[in-house]
Amino acid sequence: MEQQLNENEKLFGELIDVLNEQGMKFEPILMKNIFDYTSKIYKDSKRYKGESTLSHSVHVAIIVAKLKIGIEPVYAAILHEVPKFEDYSYKDVEIKFGKEIATLVKDASKLYLLNYDGQADVEADKLRKMFMAIAKDIRVVILKLADRLYNMRNIYEEDEEYQRLKATETMNVYAPIAHRLGMSEVKSELEDISFNILNPEEFEKVRNSVELGKEERKEYINYRIEQIKSLLEKENIKATIYGRPKYYYSIYKKTKKNNCRVEDLFDLYAVRVIVDSVKDCYSVLGIIHQNFKPMPGRFKDYIAVPKTNMYQSLHTTLFGEDKAPFEVQIRTWDMHNIAEYGVAAHFLYKEGSTQMTDSDEMLNWIRKTLEFEQEMGEVSYSDIKVELFGDEVFVFTPKGEIKSLPKGATPIDYAYNIHQHIGEMMVGAKINGKMVPITTKLKNTDVVEIITSKTSSGPKADWLKHVKTNSAKNKIVSFLKKQSKEINIEKGIELLDKEIAKTGITKDELLSEKYIKPMIENSRYKNVEEFYENIGFGVLTPKKALNKILDEYKKINKVEEPEKIEKFAVINADKSNYEGVVVEGIDNCLVKFAKCCNPIPGDDIIGYITYGKGVSVHRIDCPNISSLELTHKSINVSWKKKDNISYGTKIIVIANDRNNLSVDILKMLQDTKVKITGFTAKATKERECIIDITLEVASVEELQRTIKNIKKIDSVYEVKRAK
C-alpha cells in the first residue's frame, strides 16, 4: 500500500511539473480531489504488462497538457478510465468536479466502443464519421487522440497480432482525424509508429536511407540557415530559423508518389522561418527569392489560401549556388502553432476562466466540416450540409458491432437490418438496457437489443408508419400480403369493379382475357390473383389498376388515352348555349375544349366522342387529330353566337432580347383591353427572348388583331399561335 501511495505521489508530481512548464493554471485542491477519487476508483487495477491504470491516465493527461487545450481536458484525461469501473457514477463526478468535466469524461467513454475488433467489414470512413458524430466537443476528440498516441508509444509490449490490429486502426481512423484537425505532430507520430508495425521492412529501408546521409544534409541545411539568418539581420527582420527533418512515413509516401529513391528527394530537411507578422512573411519571401533562384512550380501560398485544416504557410523551393535544391517554409508564430497542433492551438487557457470563447465554440462546426473534407480537395457547403443533416445514426449491437441507419430510424429498422427473421419475430426492444417502444427513434451510440419470441404474430401494418428503410418496408409489406392474401384478392376485385363502373364499358368486356393477359405479361405481377391482391392491400390504387387495363384496351381498339381526355377543361352542359358550341343531333351534352389546341370562335372545329366524358372539341388543324380514330367517333359541332363569352388561347412571341420588352408588350395589351391570364418570358444564349402569353379573346378576329399589334413592337420579329 505504501509503495502504491509513493507511486501515486510521484505521478502527481510529474503532472504538476508539466503543467508548470506549460504555464497552465490549475486549482490545486481540485487536482488533489481528482487524484484521490481516481485512486479510489482505480485501486490497484493494471493495464498492459502491469502498468497501473492511474499511471496510464496521468501520462495521457500529460500529453493533453502539452497540447494546451485548457485545464478541464487535463482533469478529464485523469478521469477518462473511470467509466469502465463499477463504482463510477456520472452524477457523482458531476457533483464532485462540475458538469463540464463530467460531460467530457462521459463523451470520451463513448468513443471506447469504437474499435476494429470483430468489425473488419466496417469501412474505415464509417468509423471516422461515427467517431466525429459521437464527440460533441472537439476537446473530446483531442483527448482520445492523446490516449491513442500514448497507447501506440507503448504498444511494442503487446503481442504481434494485437499490434497489427491497433496499427491498422490507427492508420485508417486516428491518423486521418489528426490530419483533418491540422494536428501534424500527432498525425505524423501515429503514422510512423503504425508504419513500423505494418511494414517493418520498408520502414527500415527509409530509416537507413535517411540516416545514411543525415550528417551531410544537416551540415548543408545549417549552412543555408546561416545564410538566410544573415540576410534577414541586414533587413532588421526578427526571425527564428531552424531545420526540420521529415517523418519516415511522409518520406515513404513521397518516394511512392514520385517513383524515386529517398536520396533523390531534395526536401528531406526543410528550413523553417518563423516571424512575428504576415507582412514579415512576404518580406522574407522577397529577400530569399532575390538571393536564391526559385524552382518553377514549387511555390505555394497557403497564407492567402489556407488549407481546409487551417494550415497556413509560404512554401518555396530554391537552388543554392551549388545548384542543389532546398525547401523553405515561412510562417508567423500563430500559424506555426496551428501547423503543429491544429485546432488544439485555438484552445488557449485563460486564467480565471473555464469558458470557451465564441471563436473556440465555432470549432464544433469546424470539427464537422473537416471530417467530410476529401483528401485531395474540398467539398461544397451543400455537400457538407447533406452529410451533416440528412445523415445517418450509428448504433451498436450488444456485441459492439456498428450498424448505420437513416436518421429517424427505429428498432424496427434495426431488427430488419440484422435479419428479416429477427424483424418478424420481434416483440420488443431495449435501448441501453431499458425496455422502450419499438417506435422509439434511435440516437448515436445507442446499444440496441431486439426481444424476439417464437409465438410472435409478426409485423403489423401500423409498423409501416414508423420505419425509415425501404428494405424494412418491403419486407413488412411482403409478410402482410402473405398473411391476408385471400381477403386482399376479394377486396381488390371489389375495388376494381367500382372503378370499371365509371367507364361506361362493361366489366365482362374490359376484363376479358385479350386485355388482362397482355397487361399481366407487361407488368411485374405473376398472375391476375397477385394483381388483385396488390389492389386489395393498397399497394396499387384501383384507378392505376384500371389504367393498366385501359392501356391494353386502347392498343387493341385504338382509342384515345384517358390521360389525354382528363387534361381537357370540362364545361358543364347546364350552361345556356353550352358555352357557344352546338353539338349536332344531341341536346344537353357535356362539352369540353381540348387543351392541346384551345379552339376559339372563328376556328374550324370538330367534335370527338369520348367514353363517359362527353364531347371534346378540337381545332380542325390540331396536331392530335391525326392520332384519334375519327371515323365512328367524330361528330359535327359548330359555334353558336353569344355575347360576353371569352375563350382561352395561347400565343408565342419571339424577339431580340432588350430592356423593357415585356413591359412594352404588357402595356400594349392593357391599352387594347385584352385580358391576360398567363405571361412567362425567358432569354436564350443567343440573346433571343421567347414569351408565352395566355389570353382570353372573344373570336379569331380579336386574336389576329392582337397578334398584329404585338408585331409592331420594337425588336419583335415573330408572333404565332401555339399549337
C-alpha positions in Angstrom: 0.0 0.0 0.0 2.8 2.4 0.9 4.6 1.6 -2.4 1.3 2.4 -4.3 1.0 5.7 -2.4 4.5 6.7 -3.3 3.9 5.8 -6.9 0.7 8.0 -6.9 2.6 10.9 -5.3 5.3 10.6 -8.0 2.7 10.6 -10.8 1.0 13.6 -9.2 4.3 15.5 -9.0 5.2 14.6 -12.6 1.9 16.0 -13.9 2.3 19.2 -11.8 5.8 19.8 -13.2 4.5 19.6 -16.8 1.6 21.9 -16.0 4.0 24.5 -14.6 6.4 24.1 -17.5 3.5 24.8 -19.9 2.4 27.8 -17.8 -1.1 26.3 -17.2 -3.0 27.5 -14.2 -4.9 24.9 -12.2 -6.7 24.5 -8.9 -4.5 22.5 -6.5 -7.4 21.4 -4.3 -9.5 20.3 -7.3 -6.5 18.5 -8.7 -5.8 16.7 -5.4 -9.5 15.7 -5.1 -9.5 14.2 -8.7 -6.3 12.3 -7.8 -7.9 10.9 -4.6 -11.1 10.0 -6.5 -9.3 8.2 -9.3 -7.0 6.4 -6.9 -10.1 5.1 -5.1 -11.9 4.0 -8.3 -8.8 2.5 -10.0 -7.5 0.9 -6.8 -4.7 -1.5 -7.8 -6.0 -2.2 -11.4 -3.4 -2.8 -14.0 -3.2 -2.4 -17.8 -0.7 -3.5 -20.4 2.1 -5.6 -18.9 1.5 -4.4 -15.4 1.2 -0.6 -15.8 -1.3 0.8 -13.4 -4.5 2.4 -14.7 -3.6 5.6 -12.9 -0.2 5.8 -14.5 -1.8 5.4 -17.9 -4.4 8.1 -17.2 -1.8 10.6 -15.9 0.5 10.1 -18.9 -2.4 10.7 -21.2 -3.2 13.9 -19.2 0.5 15.0 -19.7 0.1 14.7 -23.5 -3.2 16.6 -23.3 -1.5 19.3 -21.2 1.3 19.7 -23.8 -1.4 20.3 -26.4 -2.6 23.3 -24.4 -6.4 22.9 -24.9 -7.3 24.0 -21.4 -7.2 22.6 -17.9 -10.6 20.9 -18.0 -9.5 18.3 -20.6 -6.4 17.6 -18.4 -8.7 16.8 -15.4 -10.9 14.7 -17.7 -7.9 12.8 -19.0 -7.0 11.7 -15.5 -10.6 10.5 -15.1 -11.1 9.1 -18.6 -10.9 5.4 -17.5 -13.3 5.6 -14.6 -16.5 4.8 -16.6 -15.1 1.3 -17.1 -15.4 0.6 -13.3 -18.5 -0.4 -11.4 -18.0 2.3 -8.7 -18.3 5.1 -11.4 -21.3 7.4 -11.4 -21.8 10.3 -13.8 -23.8 12.2 -11.2 -21.1 11.6 -8.6 -18.4 13.0 -10.9 -20.7 16.0 -11.8 -21.3 16.8 -8.1 -17.7 16.5 -7.2 -15.9 18.1 -10.2 -18.6 20.0 -12.2 -20.7 19.4 -15.2 -18.1 20.4 -17.8 -15.5 17.8 -16.6 -18.2 15.1 -16.1 -19.5 15.6 -19.7 -16.0 15.4 -21.2 -15.4 12.1 -19.3 -18.8 10.7 -20.3 -18.4 11.6 -24.0 -14.8 10.3 -24.1 -16.1 7.0 -22.7 -18.5 6.6 -25.7 -15.5 6.6 -28.0 -14.1 3.4 -26.4 -16.9 1.5 -28.1 -15.2 2.2 -31.4 -12.6 -0.3 -32.4 -11.8 -2.7 -35.2 -12.3 -5.8 -33.0 -14.8 -8.1 -34.8 -15.7 -5.3 -37.3 -13.4 -6.0 -40.2 -16.3 -5.4 -42.6 -16.9 -1.9 -41.4 -15.3 0.8 -43.6 -12.7 3.0 -42.0 -14.5 6.0 -43.4 -17.7 5.0 -41.5 -15.7 4.6 -38.3 -14.2 8.1 -38.7 -17.6 9.6 -39.4 -19.1 7.9 -36.4 -16.1 9.0 -34.2 -16.8 12.6 -35.1 -20.5 12.3 -34.8 -20.3 10.9 -31.2 -17.9 13.6 -30.0 -20.0 16.7 -29.3 -16.9 18.6 -28.1 -13.7 18.9 -30.1 -11.7 18.6 -26.9 -13.1 15.0 -26.5 -11.6 14.1 -29.9 -8.2 15.6 -29.0 -8.3 13.7 -25.6 -9.0 10.4 -27.5 -6.1 11.2 -29.9 -3.8 11.7 -26.9 -4.9 8.4 -25.4 -4.2 6.6 -28.7 -0.8 8.3 -29.0 0.2 7.1 -25.6 -1.0 3.6 -26.2 0.9 3.4 -29.6 4.1 4.6 -27.9 3.8 1.6 -25.6 2.3 -0.9 -28.0 5.6 -2.8 -28.6 5.0 -4.6 -25.3 1.9 -6.3 -26.8 1.7 -9.4 -29.0 2.2 -9.1 -32.7 -1.4 -9.7 -33.7 -2.7 -7.0 -31.3 0.0 -4.6 -32.6 -1.1 -5.0 -36.2 -4.8 -4.7 -35.3 -4.2 -1.4 -33.4 -1.8 -0.1 -36.1 -4.3 -0.7 -38.8 -7.0 1.1 -36.8 -4.6 4.0 -36.1 -3.6 4.4 -39.7 -7.1 4.2 -41.0 -9.0 6.1 -38.4 -7.0 8.1 -35.9 -4.2 9.5 -38.1 -6.6 10.8 -40.7 -8.7 12.5 -38.0 -5.5 14.1 -36.6 -4.6 15.3 -40.1 -8.0 16.8 -40.7 -7.8 18.6 -37.4 -4.4 20.0 -38.5 -2.5 18.2 -35.7 0.5 17.4 -37.8 2.8 16.4 -34.9 0.3 13.9 -33.5 -0.6 12.6 -37.0 3.0 12.1 -38.1 4.0 10.2 -34.9 0.9 8.0 -35.1 1.7 7.2 -38.8 5.4 6.4 -38.1 4.7 4.0 -35.3 1.9 2.3 -37.4 4.2 2.2 -40.4 6.9 0.5 -38.4 4.5 -2.2 -37.3 2.6 -2.8 -40.5 5.6 -2.6 -42.9 8.8 -3.0 -40.9 11.0 -3.8 -44.0 10.0 -0.6 -45.8 10.3 1.4 -42.6 13.9 0.1 -42.1 14.8 0.9 -45.7 13.6 4.5 -45.3 15.2 5.0 -41.9 18.5 3.6 -43.1 18.5 5.8 -46.3 17.7 8.9 -44.2 20.4 8.1 -41.6 23.0 7.4 -44.3 23.3 11.0 -45.4 21.9 12.6 -42.3 25.1 14.4 -41.1 25.9 15.7 -44.6 22.3 17.0 -45.0 22.3 18.5 -41.5 25.5 20.3 -42.3 24.2 21.6 -45.6 20.9 22.8 -44.0 22.8 24.6 -41.2 24.9 26.4 -43.9 21.7 27.6 -45.6 20.2 28.6 -42.2 23.2 30.8 -41.5 22.9 32.4 -45.0 19.2 33.2 -44.5 19.8 34.5 -40.9 22.5 36.9 -42.2 20.2 38.2 -45.0 17.3 38.9 -42.6 19.5 40.5 -40.0 20.7 43.1 -42.6 17.0 43.9 -43.1 16.3 44.0 -39.3 13.8 41.3 -39.5 13.5 39.3 -36.3 13.1 35.6 -37.1 13.6 32.1 -35.6 15.2 29.8 -38.2 15.8 26.1 -37.9 15.9 22.9 -40.0 13.2 20.3 -39.7 13.5 16.6 -40.9 10.6 14.9 -42.5 8.9 11.9 -40.8 9.6 8.5 -42.2 6.1 7.7 -43.4 5.9 11.0 -45.1 9.1 10.3 -46.9 7.9 6.8 -47.9 4.7 8.2 -49.4 6.7 10.8 -51.4 9.0 8.1 -52.9 6.0 6.1 -53.9 4.2 9.1 -55.4 7.3 10.3 -57.3 8.6 6.8 -58.1 12.1 7.7 -56.8 14.6 6.8 -54.1 14.9 8.5 -50.7 18.2 10.1 -51.7 16.5 11.7 -54.7 14.2 13.8 -52.6 15.5 17.3 -52.0 13.2 18.3 -49.2 14.2 15.7 -46.6 15.0 18.7 -44.5 13.1 21.9 -44.7 14.4 25.3 -43.5 11.6 26.9 -41.4 11.5 30.6 -40.8 9.1 31.9 -38.1 8.4 35.7 -37.9 6.1 38.0 -36.0 3.7 39.2 -38.7 2.2 38.3 -42.1 3.9 41.3 -43.5 7.3 39.9 -42.4 6.4 36.6 -44.1 6.2 38.2 -47.5 9.2 40.4 -46.8 11.3 37.2 -46.0 9.9 35.6 -49.2 11.1 38.6 -51.3 14.5 38.6 -49.7 15.0 34.9 -50.2 13.9 35.0 -53.9 16.3 37.9 -54.5 19.2 35.8 -53.3 18.3 32.3 -54.4 16.8 31.1 -57.6 13.3 29.7 -57.0 12.3 26.4 -58.6 9.4 26.9 -61.1 6.1 25.4 -60.0 7.2 24.8 -56.4 5.8 28.0 -54.7 2.7 27.6 -52.6 0.9 30.5 -50.8 -1.1 28.8 -48.1 -1.4 32.2 -46.2 -3.6 33.7 -48.9 -5.4 30.4 -49.5 -5.2 28.3 -46.3 -5.7 24.5 -46.4 -9.1 23.3 -45.1 -7.4 22.1 -41.9 -6.5 25.7 -41.2 -2.8 25.3 -42.1 -1.1 28.5 -43.3 2.5 29.0 -44.5 4.5 30.0 -47.5 6.4 27.2 -49.2 9.1 27.7 -51.8 11.9 25.5 -53.2 15.2 27.2 -54.0 18.5 26.5 -55.8 21.7 27.3 -54.0 24.9 28.4 -55.7 25.8 24.7 -56.0 22.6 24.1 -57.9 21.3 21.8 -55.0 17.6 22.4 -54.2 16.3 23.0 -50.7 12.8 23.9 -49.3 11.9 26.9 -47.1 8.7 27.3 -45.1 7.8 30.8 -43.8 5.1 31.5 -41.2 4.1 33.5 -38.2 4.1 32.1 -34.7 0.3 31.8 -34.7 0.5 29.9 -38.0 3.2 27.7 -36.5 1.1 26.8 -33.5 -1.8 25.9 -35.8 0.5 23.9 -38.1 1.9 21.9 -35.1 -1.3 21.5 -33.0 -4.2 22.2 -35.4 -7.5 23.1 -33.8 -5.8 22.5 -30.4 -3.9 25.7 -30.9 -7.2 27.6 -30.6 -7.8 26.5 -27.0 -5.6 29.0 -25.2 -6.0 28.7 -21.5 -7.3 31.9 -19.9 -6.6 32.4 -16.2 -9.7 32.6 -14.1 -12.0 31.4 -16.9 -13.3 27.9 -17.6 -15.4 29.0 -20.6 -14.5 28.7 -24.3 -14.6 31.9 -26.4 -17.1 32.3 -29.2 -14.3 31.5 -31.7 -13.5 28.4 -29.8 -17.1 27.3 -29.8 -17.1 27.6 -33.6 -14.6 24.7 -33.6 -17.5 22.4 -33.0 -18.7 23.3 -36.5 -15.1 23.1 -37.9 -14.9 19.6 -36.4 -17.8 18.5 -38.5 -16.9 20.2 -41.8 -13.3 19.0 -41.6 -14.4 15.4 -41.2 -16.2 15.4 -44.5 -13.3 17.1 -46.4 -11.9 15.0 -49.2 -8.3 14.1 -49.0 -7.2 15.9 -52.2 -9.7 18.8 -52.3 -12.7 20.5 -50.7 -16.3 19.7 -50.7 -19.0 22.3 -51.1 -21.1 23.7 -48.2 -24.1 22.0 -49.6 -22.3 18.6 -49.7 -21.4 19.1 -46.0 -24.9 20.1 -45.2 -26.3 17.0 -46.7 -23.8 14.8 -44.8 -24.5 16.5 -41.5 -28.2 17.0 -41.5 -29.6 14.4 -43.9 -27.4 11.8 -42.5 -27.1 8.5 -40.6 -27.4 7.4 -37.0 -24.8 5.0 -35.7 -25.9 2.4 -33.1 -24.3 -0.7 -31.6 -25.4 -4.3 -31.3 -25.0 -5.8 -27.8 -21.7 -7.3 -29.1 -20.3 -3.9 -30.1 -20.8 -4.1 -33.8 -21.7 -0.9 -35.6 -25.0 -0.5 -37.5 -25.6 2.5 -39.7 -29.2 3.5 -40.3 -31.0 6.6 -41.6 -31.7 9.4 -39.2 -35.1 8.8 -37.6 -34.8 5.0 -37.8 -36.4 2.9 -35.1 -35.7 -0.5 -33.6 -38.0 -2.0 -36.3 -35.4 -0.8 -38.9 -32.6 -2.1 -36.8 -34.3 -5.6 -36.4 -34.8 -6.0 -40.2 -31.2 -4.7 -40.8 -29.9 -7.6 -38.8 -32.2 -10.2 -40.5 -35.8 -10.5 -41.8 -36.4 -13.4 -39.4 -35.5 -11.2 -36.4 -37.9 -8.5 -37.6 -40.8 -10.9 -38.0 -40.2 -12.5 -34.5 -39.7 -9.1 -32.7 -42.0 -8.5 -29.7 -40.0 -5.7 -28.0 -36.7 -3.7 -27.9 -34.2 -2.5 -25.4 -32.1 0.6 -25.8 -29.1 1.0 -23.5 -30.5 -1.8 -21.4 -34.0 -0.3 -20.9 -37.3 -1.5 -22.5 -38.6 1.0 -25.0 -41.5 1.2 -27.5 -40.3 -0.3 -30.8 -41.3 3.0 -32.5 -38.6 4.9 -30.5 -36.2 6.9 -32.7 -32.6 5.8 -32.4 -29.8 8.1 -31.4 -26.0 7.9 -31.9 -24.2 5.4 -29.7 -27.4 3.6 -28.6 -26.9 0.0 -27.8 -29.9 -1.8 -29.3 -31.2 -5.2 -28.3 -34.2 -6.9 -30.0 -36.5 -9.1 -27.9 -37.9 -12.0 -30.0 -40.5 -14.7 -29.5 -41.3 -17.8 -31.5 -45.0 -17.1 -30.8 -44.9 -13.6 -32.3 -47.7 -13.0 -34.7 -45.3 -11.0 -37.0 -45.2 -7.3 -38.1 -48.3 -5.1 -38.0 -49.5 -2.8 -40.8 -49.0 0.1 -38.3 -45.3 -0.5 -38.3 -45.1 0.9 -41.8 -45.7 4.4 -40.3 -42.6 4.2 -38.2 -39.9 2.6 -40.5 -37.4 4.6 -42.5 -35.6 2.0 -44.5 -37.1 0.7 -47.8 -35.8 -2.8 -47.1 -37.8 -3.0 -43.8 -40.9 -1.6 -45.5 -40.7 -4.1 -48.4 -40.2 -7.0 -46.0 -43.2 -5.9 -43.8 -45.4 -5.5 -46.9 -44.4 -8.9 -48.2 -45.2 -10.5 -44.9 -48.6 -8.8 -44.5 -49.6 -9.7 -48.1 -48.9 -13.4 -47.5 -50.9 -13.4 -44.3 -54.1 -12.0 -45.8 -53.9 -13.0 -49.5 -57.4 -14.3 -50.0 -59.0 -11.3 -48.2 -57.0 -8.9 -50.3 -57.9 -10.6 -53.5 -61.6 -10.3 -52.8 -61.2 -6.7 -51.7 -59.1 -5.9 -54.9 -61.8 -7.4 -57.2 -64.5 -5.3 -55.4 -62.5 -2.0 -55.6 -61.7 -2.6 -59.3 -65.3 -3.4 -60.2 -66.4 0.0 -58.7 -63.8 1.8 -60.8 -64.8 0.0 -64.0 -68.4 1.0 -63.5 -67.4 4.6 -64.0 -66.1 4.0 -67.6 -69.3 3.0 -69.3 -67.6 -0.2 -70.5 -69.0 -3.5 -69.3 -67.0 -5.5 -66.8 -67.1 -8.6 -69.0 -65.7 -6.7 -71.9 -62.9 -4.9 -70.1 -61.8 -7.9 -68.0 -61.7 -10.3 -71.0 -58.6 -12.4 -71.4 -57.5 -10.4 -74.5 -56.8 -7.4 -72.3 -55.9 -9.0 -69.0 -53.4 -11.4 -70.3 -51.1 -8.9 -72.1 -51.5 -6.5 -69.1 -50.1 -9.2 -66.7 -47.3 -10.0 -69.1 -46.3 -6.4 -69.4 -46.3 -5.8 -65.6 -44.4 -7.2 -62.6 -47.3 -9.4 -61.5 -47.0 -13.2 -61.7 -50.7 -13.7 -62.3 -54.1 -12.0 -62.1 -54.5 -13.1 -58.4 -51.4 -11.1 -57.4 -52.7 -8.1 -59.4 -56.0 -8.1 -57.4 -54.1 -8.8 -54.2 -52.0 -5.6 -54.7 -55.2 -3.6 -55.2 -56.7 -5.0 -52.0 -53.6 -4.4 -50.0 -53.3 -0.8 -51.1 -50.0 -1.1 -53.0 -51.8 -0.4 -56.3 -54.7 2.0 -56.4 -57.9 0.9 -58.2 -57.5 3.9 -60.6 -54.0 2.9 -61.6 -55.0 -0.7 -61.9 -57.8 0.3 -64.3 -55.4 2.4 -66.3 -53.2 -0.6 -66.8 -56.1 -2.5 -68.4 -57.2 0.6 -70.4 -53.7 0.8 -71.9 -54.2 -2.6 -73.4 -57.8 -1.8 -74.4 -56.5 1.3 -76.2 -53.8 -0.5 -78.0 -56.2 -3.2 -79.4 -59.1 -0.8 -80.1 -57.0 2.2 -81.0 -58.9 4.6 -78.7 -57.7 7.8 -77.1 -55.8 7.5 -73.8 -57.9 8.6 -70.8 -54.9 10.7 -69.6 -55.3 13.0 -72.6 -59.0 13.3 -72.0 -58.5 14.3 -68.4 -56.4 17.3 -69.5 -59.4 18.9 -71.2 -61.2 21.6 -69.3 -64.8 20.4 -68.8 -67.6 22.8 -69.4 -70.9 22.0 -67.8 -73.8 21.3 -70.2 -76.2 23.1 -67.9 -74.9 26.4 -69.0 -77.0 28.1 -71.7 -75.9 27.7 -75.2 -73.2 25.2 -74.0 -70.6 27.9 -74.0 -71.4 28.8 -77.6 -71.0 25.3 -79.1 -73.8 23.3 -80.7 -73.4 19.5 -80.9 -75.3 18.2 -83.9 -78.2 15.9 -83.0 -77.6 15.9 -79.2 -79.2 18.1 -76.6 -77.9 18.8 -73.1 -74.5 17.3 -73.9 -71.3 17.6 -71.8 -68.8 19.7 -73.8 -65.1 20.4 -73.2 -62.5 22.3 -75.2 -59.3 20.4 -75.8 -56.3 22.0 -74.1 -54.0 20.7 -76.8 -55.3 23.3 -79.3 -57.6 25.7 -77.3 -60.2 26.4 -80.1 -61.9 29.8 -80.1 -64.9 31.2 -82.1 -63.9 31.5 -85.8 -61.7 28.4 -85.7 -62.8 25.4 -87.8 -63.7 22.8 -85.2 -64.6 19.1 -84.9 -66.1 17.1 -82.0 -64.8 13.8 -80.7 -66.9 11.4 -78.6 -65.2 10.1 -75.5 -66.2 7.3 -73.1 -68.3 8.8 -70.4 -66.7 12.2 -70.8 -69.0 13.9 -73.3 -67.7 15.6 -76.5 -64.2 17.1 -76.7 -63.9 20.0 -79.2 -60.6 20.3 -81.2 -59.4 22.8 -83.9 -59.5 21.0 -87.3 -55.7 21.7 -87.6 -55.0 20.2 -84.1 -51.9 18.0 -84.3 -53.6 15.4 -82.1 -56.5 14.9 -84.6 -54.4 12.6 -86.8 -53.9 10.2 -83.8 -57.6 10.0 -83.0 -60.0 7.5 -84.6 -62.5 9.9 -86.2 -64.3 7.5 -88.5 -67.0 6.5 -86.0 -66.3 8.8 -83.0 -66.3 12.2 -84.7 -69.3 14.4 -84.6 -70.2 17.8 -86.1 -70.0 20.8 -83.8 -70.4 24.5 -84.6 -70.1 27.8 -82.9 -73.3 29.4 -81.6 -73.1 33.2 -81.4 -73.3 34.5 -77.8 -72.3 37.8 -76.4 -69.8 38.3 -73.5 -68.1 35.0 -73.8 -64.3 34.7 -73.9 -62.1 31.8 -74.7 -58.6 31.0 -73.6 -55.8 30.7 -76.1 -52.0 31.0 -76.1 -49.6 32.8 -78.4 -45.8 32.8 -78.6 -43.7 35.9 -79.1 -40.1 35.7 -80.3 -38.0 38.9 -80.2 -34.5 40.1 -79.8 -33.8 40.5 -76.1 -33.7 44.0 -74.8 -34.6 46.0 -71.7 -38.3 46.7 -71.0 -39.5 44.4 -73.9 -42.0 42.6 -71.6 -43.2 46.0 -70.2 -43.9 47.3 -73.7 -45.9 44.2 -74.6 -48.0 44.2 -71.4 -48.7 47.9 -71.8 -50.0 47.4 -75.4 -52.3 44.5 -74.2 -53.6 46.7 -71.4 -54.2 49.6 -73.7 -56.2 47.4 -76.1 -58.1 45.8 -73.2 -57.1 42.3 -73.9 -57.4 40.0 -70.8 -54.1 38.3 -69.9 -54.3 35.1 -67.8 -50.6 34.0 -68.1 -47.3 35.5 -69.1 -43.8 33.9 -69.0 -40.6 35.1 -70.6 -37.1 33.6 -70.9 -33.9 34.6 -72.6 -31.8 32.2 -74.7 -28.0 32.1 -75.1 -28.4 33.6 -78.5 -30.0 36.7 -76.8 -33.4 35.8 -78.0 -36.5 36.4 -75.8 -39.3 33.9 -76.0 -42.5 35.0 -74.4 -45.6 32.7 -73.8 -48.8 34.7 -73.3 -52.2 33.1 -72.4 -55.1 35.4 -73.4 -58.9 35.4 -73.3 -60.5 36.5 -76.6 -64.0 36.5 -78.0 -63.1 35.4 -81.5 -60.3 34.6 -84.0 -60.6 38.2 -85.3 -59.8 39.6 -82.0 -56.8 37.3 -81.7 -55.5 38.2 -85.1 -55.7 42.0 -84.2 -53.7 41.3 -81.0 -51.0 39.4 -82.9 -50.8 42.2 -85.5 -50.4 44.9 -82.7 -47.6 42.9 -80.9 -45.7 42.5 -84.2 -45.5 46.3 -84.3 -43.5 46.5 -81.1 -39.8 47.1 -81.5 -37.5 44.0 -81.5 -40.4 41.6 -82.1 -39.9 39.6 -85.3 -42.4 36.7 -84.9 -45.8 36.1 -83.2 -47.6 32.8 -83.6 -50.5 31.0 -82.1 -49.5 28.0 -80.0 -50.4 24.6 -81.4 
